[in-house]
Structure formats: structure tokens, C-alpha cells
Amino acid sequence: MYLRDDEGKIIDVEYGLEQIEGTQSIIVECHWGTNDKKGTRERNPDYNQLLGYIFGRLAQLGTKITRVIVDSKRAAANFTIEGRTVKIDYPVDLTAVNIDKFRKALQNAVRKTARKKQQVVVATAAKEFESF
């Protein structure tokens, strides 16, 4: 699934909406760069833009982030859900934070939780995603 920004341009990142453990959740697929030696091209180049856009929209809805989970094959094989939960102060009231600073801090915390390619699962509470 792709999302369009406020100007109608597609944000080039794959993401999805799911229920995880009874909680509405956003799944943001991982990002990586081009590697000519491996013959891979950049995946999800608008990753940072998407995270900022989603967090901004969720802030407009008054949503709080209750948990962020790293969900990769490697992490799932080696850690429990608790071990894959990103270590930040929860819940995060998106209306009370600078979205860009929060996004950067979250990405740093994610890197400490898992060092390989990952999906980031943002589980939220108290709001539905109908306004997307």
C-alpha cells in the first residue's frame, strides 16, 4: 500500500495497517540503499518522509504511540516481543512532541534494538485510522 502526501504525490515506501495483539498497528517496511556489488537497488527511498507524514497525521488525530516493535526474521527468531520492543518512554503523545525530532530519536532507538534490516511496527492506542 502506498500513501499520497498533501500535494497528491506518492510517498515511495511500502506500509500496511494491521491489528496486532488487538491493537491497530502500522507496519512500515524497512529501507536500504543501493548496493551495486550485490545488484540491489534502493528500497523505500521515502522512508523518512513517510514516518514524518504518518506521525504528523496521527498527531492531528490525537493518537498516542503505545509500543514500537522491530519485526524482522532475525529479531523474531532470537527475541520475544518484549526483547523486540524499542526502548523509549511510552506512551508517546504525538501532539506534544516535535515530530521530526521524535522520528530521528525513534530511528536511533530502533537501530539499538535490531541492527539488521527490519520492519518497524508502530502500535497505537485510542484512535482508529479512518482519517488516513
C-alpha positions as CSV (number, residue, x, y, z in Angstrom):
1,M,0.0,0.0,0.0
2,Y,1.3,3.5,-0.8
3,L,0.3,6.8,0.7
4,R,0.0,10.2,-1.0
5,D,1.3,13.4,0.6
6,D,-0.7,16.6,1.0
7,E,0.2,17.5,-2.6
8,G,-1.0,14.2,-4.0
9,K,2.5,12.8,-4.7
10,I,3.0,9.1,-3.9
11,I,5.4,8.5,-0.9
12,D,7.6,5.7,-2.2
13,V,7.5,3.4,0.8
14,E,5.6,0.2,1.4
15,Y,3.5,0.1,4.5
16,G,0.4,-1.6,5.8
17,L,-2.3,-1.4,8.5
18,E,-3.0,-4.4,10.7
19,Q,-4.3,-5.5,14.1
20,I,-1.5,-6.9,16.3
21,E,-2.5,-8.3,19.7
22,G,-5.8,-6.4,19.4
23,T,-4.2,-3.1,18.7
24,Q,-4.4,-1.0,15.5
25,S,-0.9,-1.0,14.1
26,I,1.1,0.5,11.2
27,I,3.7,-1.7,9.6
28,V,6.5,0.3,7.9
29,E,8.7,-1.8,5.6
30,C,12.4,-1.3,6.0
31,H,14.7,0.9,4.0
32,W,18.1,0.2,2.5
33,G,20.3,1.8,-0.1
34,T,21.6,0.8,-3.5
35,N,24.4,-1.8,-3.5
36,D,26.0,-2.1,-6.9
37,K,28.1,-5.1,-5.8
38,K,25.1,-7.1,-4.7
39,G,23.0,-5.8,-7.5
40,T,20.3,-4.3,-5.3
41,R,18.6,-1.0,-5.7
42,E,17.3,1.3,-3.0
43,R,14.2,0.1,-1.2
44,N,11.7,2.5,0.2
45,P,13.6,5.7,-0.6
46,D,10.9,8.0,1.0
47,Y,11.1,6.1,4.4
48,N,11.9,9.2,6.5
49,Q,9.2,11.3,4.7
50,L,6.6,8.5,5.3
51,L,7.4,8.2,9.1
52,G,7.2,12.0,9.5
53,Y,3.9,12.1,7.5
54,I,2.3,9.3,9.4
55,F,3.4,10.7,12.8
56,G,2.0,14.1,11.8
57,R,-1.3,12.7,10.7
58,L,-1.5,10.6,13.9
59,A,-0.8,13.7,15.9
60,Q,-3.7,15.5,14.2
61,L,-5.9,12.7,15.4
62,G,-4.6,12.9,19.0
63,T,-3.1,9.4,18.8
64,K,-0.5,8.1,21.3
65,I,2.1,5.5,20.4
66,T,1.9,2.7,22.9
67,R,4.6,0.5,21.5
68,V,7.1,0.2,18.7
69,I,8.3,-3.3,17.8
70,V,11.2,-4.4,15.5
71,D,9.9,-7.2,13.4
72,S,12.5,-8.9,11.3
73,K,13.1,-12.6,10.7
74,R,16.3,-12.4,12.7
75,A,14.8,-10.5,15.6
76,A,11.7,-12.7,15.7
77,A,13.9,-15.8,15.8
78,N,16.1,-14.5,18.6
79,F,13.9,-12.3,20.8
80,T,10.5,-12.2,22.4
81,I,8.1,-9.4,21.7
82,E,9.4,-7.6,24.8
83,G,13.0,-8.1,23.6
84,R,12.0,-6.5,20.2
85,T,10.1,-3.6,21.8
86,V,12.0,-0.3,21.2
87,K,13.2,1.2,24.4
88,I,11.6,4.7,24.6
89,D,9.2,6.2,27.1
90,Y,5.6,5.1,26.4
91,P,3.0,6.3,25.6
92,V,4.3,8.9,23.2
93,D,1.8,11.7,22.9
94,L,2.4,12.8,19.3
95,T,0.6,16.1,19.9
96,A,3.3,17.0,22.5
97,V,6.5,16.3,20.6
98,N,8.4,17.7,17.7
99,I,7.6,15.1,15.0
100,D,11.0,15.4,13.2
101,K,13.0,15.1,16.4
102,F,10.8,12.2,17.6
103,R,11.3,10.4,14.3
104,K,15.1,10.8,14.5
105,A,15.2,9.6,18.1
106,L,12.9,6.7,17.3
107,Q,15.1,5.6,14.4
108,N,18.2,5.8,16.7
109,A,16.4,3.6,19.3
110,V,15.3,1.1,16.6
111,R,18.9,0.8,15.5
112,K,19.9,-0.2,19.0
113,T,17.1,-2.8,19.1
114,A,18.0,-4.6,15.9
115,R,20.9,-4.0,13.6
116,K,19.8,-5.9,10.5
117,K,17.1,-5.0,8.0
118,Q,13.8,-4.7,9.8
119,Q,10.2,-3.7,9.7
120,V,9.1,-1.2,12.2
121,V,5.7,-1.9,13.8
122,V,4.1,1.1,15.3
123,A,1.2,0.1,17.6
124,T,-1.1,2.8,18.6
125,A,-4.0,3.1,21.0
126,A,-7.2,5.1,21.4
127,K,-7.7,6.1,17.7
128,E,-8.8,4.3,14.5
129,F,-7.1,5.0,11.2
130,E,-10.2,6.0,9.3
131,S,-8.9,9.5,8.7
132,F,-5.9,8.3,6.6
